[in-house]
Amino acid sequence: MRQSVANPNSGLPSLMMPCPACAGRMVYHGRRIVAADLEDTVYACRNCGAELVRTSVRSAKPGKAKPAAAA
């Protein structure tokens, strides 16, 4: 028999970043491609409009196989 979950899932966002300028709430603003393997995710403050840019490695596209490493 399967056990029930003790704590239900929260309705709160999993990540809440404070604004470095005014400590307001940062919200997702968009994504832009920097290079073939890098992308910037942009967050903006609701209060003062400050932006925070997070650069990360782009994930592989679904259905595209990664080349095998030479042994």
KOLLUMTI-502767 format. One record per atom (N, C-alpha, C, O, CB): x negated, y, z negated. Coordinates in steps of 0.02 Angstrom, whole numbers, padded with zeros to 5 digits, always signed. Glycine has a CB too. Layout:
<lumkols>
XYZ
...
</lumkols>
This chain:
<lumkols>
-00042-00059+00000
+00000+00000+00000
-00045+00062+00000
-00096+00064-00034
+00048+00000-00061
-00025+00112+00037
-00063+00173+00043
-00046+00220-00015
+00013+00228-00032
-00050+00207+00110
-00097+00251-00044
-00086+00298-00099
-00068+00366-00072
-00091+00387-00019
-00148+00302-00144
-00027+00401-00110
-00009+00469-00089
-00065+00518-00107
-00104+00505-00152
+00059+00491-00121
-00067+00573-00071
-00118+00624-00083
-00101+00661-00148
-00045+00683-00157
-00124+00673-00023
-00151+00668-00192
-00140+00701-00256
-00130+00776-00247
-00087+00806-00279
-00198+00688-00303
-00170+00807-00204
-00166+00878-00191
-00144+00890-00119
-00178+00867-00073
-00233+00914-00206
-00089+00925-00108
-00069+00940-00039
-00118+00990-00008
-00153+01026-00043
+00003+00968-00037
-00120+00991+00058
-00163+01038+00094
-00143+01110+00078
-00084+01125+00071
-00160+01026+00169
-00192+01153+00071
-00179+01223+00056
-00158+01261+00119
-00179+01243+00174
-00242+01255+00025
-00117+01311+00110
-00097+01354+00165
-00145+01412+00175
-00137+01452+00221
-00028+01380+00153
-00197+01417+00131
-00246+01471+00137
-00297+01457+00190
-00311+01398+00204
-00280+01483+00070
-00327+01507+00220
-00380+01496+00269
-00439+01461+00236
-00452+01471+00177
-00403+01563+00300
-00475+01420+00275
-00531+01383+00247
-00592+01427+00237
-00637+01409+00200
-00548+01324+00291
-00595+01484+00271
-00652+01528+00265
-00628+01600+00263
-00594+01624+00308
-00701+01518+00324
-00644+01635+00209
-00627+01706+00203
-00692+01743+00190
-00723+01735+00137
-00574+01719+00146
-00713+01784+00238
-00775+01822+00231
-00760+01893+00210
-00716+01925+00239
-00815+01821+00297
-00795+01919+00159
-00786+01989+00141
-00827+02034+00188
-00881+02014+00211
-00807+02002+00068
-00803+02093+00200
-00838+02142+00242
-00900+02165+00204
-00896+02181+00145
-00792+02202+00260
-00958+02168+00238
-01019+02191+00204
-01017+02266+00189
-01055+02290+00147
-01079+02176+00246
-00973+02304+00222
-00970+02376+00212
-00920+02396+00157
-00936+02437+00114
-00952+02410+00277
-00860+02367+00159
-00808+02390+00112
-00777+02333+00071
-00732+02346+00030
-00753+02426+00150
-00799+02271+00081
-00774+02212+00046
-00702+02195+00066
-00669+02157+00031
-00777+02222-00029
-00678+02223+00122
-00612+02204+00148
-00616+02136+00181
-00668+02104+00181
-00586+02258+00198
-00560+02113+00210
-00557+02047+00240
-00577+02050+00313
-00552+02091+00352
-00487+02018+00233
-00623+02005+00332
-00644+01999+00402
-00597+01950+00438
-00578+01899+00409
-00719+01975+00406
-00579+01967+00500
-00536+01923+00540
-00571+01908+00607
-00612+01947+00630
-00467+01956+00552
-00553+01851+00636
-00581+01831+00700
-00563+01883+00753
-00505+01903+00758
-00555+01761+00721
-00613+01904+00792
-00601+01956+00843
-00613+01930+00913
-00583+01955+00961
-00645+02015+00829
-00656+01880+00921
-00669+01853+00987
-00733+01814+00991
-00769+01807+00942
-00670+01909+01037
-00746+01788+01051
-00805+01748+01063
-00836+01770+01129
-00799+01783+01177
-00789+01672+01064
-00902+01773+01132
-00934+01790+01195
-00996+01746+01205
-01030+01728+01157
-00954+01865+01197
-01008+01728+01268
-01064+01684+01285
-01127+01727+01292
-01127+01777+01327
-01049+01645+01350
-01180+01706+01258
-01243+01743+01260
-01290+01711+01310
-01322+01746+01349
-01275+01745+01189
-01295+01645+01309
-01338+01607+01354
-01303+01541+01368
-01249+01528+01343
-01411+01595+01323
-01335+01499+01409
-01304+01436+01427
-01289+01392+01366
-01241+01354+01367
-01350+01398+01474
-01330+01398+01314
-01319+01356+01255
-01304+01395+01191
-01303+01366+01137
-01380+01313+01244
-01293+01461+01196
-01278+01503+01138
-01214+01542+01148
-01197+01561+01204
-01336+01550+01123
-01177+01554+01093
-01118+01597+01095
-01114+01638+01031
-01136+01616+00978
-01054+01554+01105
-01085+01697+01037
-01074+01740+00979
-01000+01737+00961
-00957+01740+01004
-01095+01814+00995
-00986+01729+00896
-00919+01734+00870
-00916+01800+00833
-00957+01813+00789
-00900+01673+00824
-00867+01842+00850
-00862+01909+00822
-00804+01912+00773
-00748+01891+00788
-00855+01962+00877
-00818+01940+00713
-00767+01952+00662
-00765+02027+00650
-00817+02060+00652
-00782+01912+00596
-00705+02055+00638
-00698+02126+00625
-00660+02137+00560
-00618+02096+00541
-00661+02162+00685
-00676+02192+00525
-00643+02208+00462
-00577+02242+00476
-00572+02286+00520
-00689+02254+00419
-00526+02222+00440
-00460+02254+00448
-00459+02325+00421
-00421+02367+00445
-00406+02212+00413
-00500+02338+00370
-00499+02404+00338
-00541+02456+00375
-00515+02508+00394
-00523+02398+00266
-00605+02442+00384
-00650+02494+00410
-00672+02482+00483
-00702+02527+00513
-00710+02498+00367
-00658+02423+00511
-00675+02410+00580
-00746+02385+00592
-00767+02376+00649
-00666+02471+00620
-00784+02373+00538
-00852+02347+00546
-00850+02278+00579
-00802+02240+00568
-00888+02343+00477
-00901+02262+00618
-00904+02197+00651
-00960+02154+00623
-01013+02180+00604
-00912+02205+00726
-00949+02089+00621
-00999+02041+00601
-01005+01991+00658
-00954+01963+00680
-00981+02006+00532
-01066+01979+00682
-01077+01934+00739
-01114+01872+00714
-01166+01878+00682
-01116+01969+00796
-01087+01814+00730
-01118+01750+00710
-01138+01714+00774
-01095+01696+00814
-01069+01706+00667
-01203+01703+00784
-01228+01668+00843
-01236+01595+00827
-01263+01577+00775
-01295+01699+00867
-01211+01552+00872
-01216+01480+00860
-01228+01443+00926
-01220+01471+00980
-01152+01453+00827
-01249+01381+00920
-01261+01339+00978
-01194+01315+01005
-01151+01291+00967
-01308+01278+00961
-01184+01321+01070
-01121+01298+01100
-01118+01223+01099
-01168+01189+01109
-01114+01324+01172
-01059+01196+01087
-01050+01124+01088
-01044+01099+01160
-01025+01137+01205
-00988+01103+01046
-01059+01036+01171
-01054+01007+01238
-00981+01004+01259
-00936+00994+01218
-01085+00936+01240
-00969+01013+01322
-00901+01011+01348
-00876+00939+01347
-00914+00893+01360
-00898+01039+01421
-00811+00928+01330
-00784+00860+01330
-00789+00828+01399
-00776+00861+01449
-00711+00860+01306
-00808+00766+01400
-00813+00729+01463
-00881+00734+01495
-00896+00696+01541
-00762+00755+01511
-00924+00778+01471
-00991+00784+01498
-01037+00742+01454
-01040+00752+01394
-01014+00858+01500
-01073+00697+01486
-01119+00655+01448
-01185+00691+01439
-01209+00725+01485
-01130+00588+01484
-01215+00685+01381
-01280+00714+01368
-01332+00670+01401
-01325+00608+01399
-01293+00723+01292
-01385+00698+01430
-01436+00656+01460
-01473+00616+01407
-01485+00640+01352
-01486+00699+01499
-01489+00554+01424
-01523+00510+01377
-01595+00533+01370
-01626+00555+01419
-01520+00436+01401
-01622+00527+01311
-01691+00546+01298
-01737+00494+01328
-01723+00434+01324
-01705+00555+01223
-01792+00516+01357
-01840+00470+01386
-01877+00432+01330
-01898+00462+01280
-01891+00507+01432
-01883+00368+01340
-01915+00328+01287
-01988+00319+01299
-02023+00287+01260
-01882+00260+01281
</lumkols>
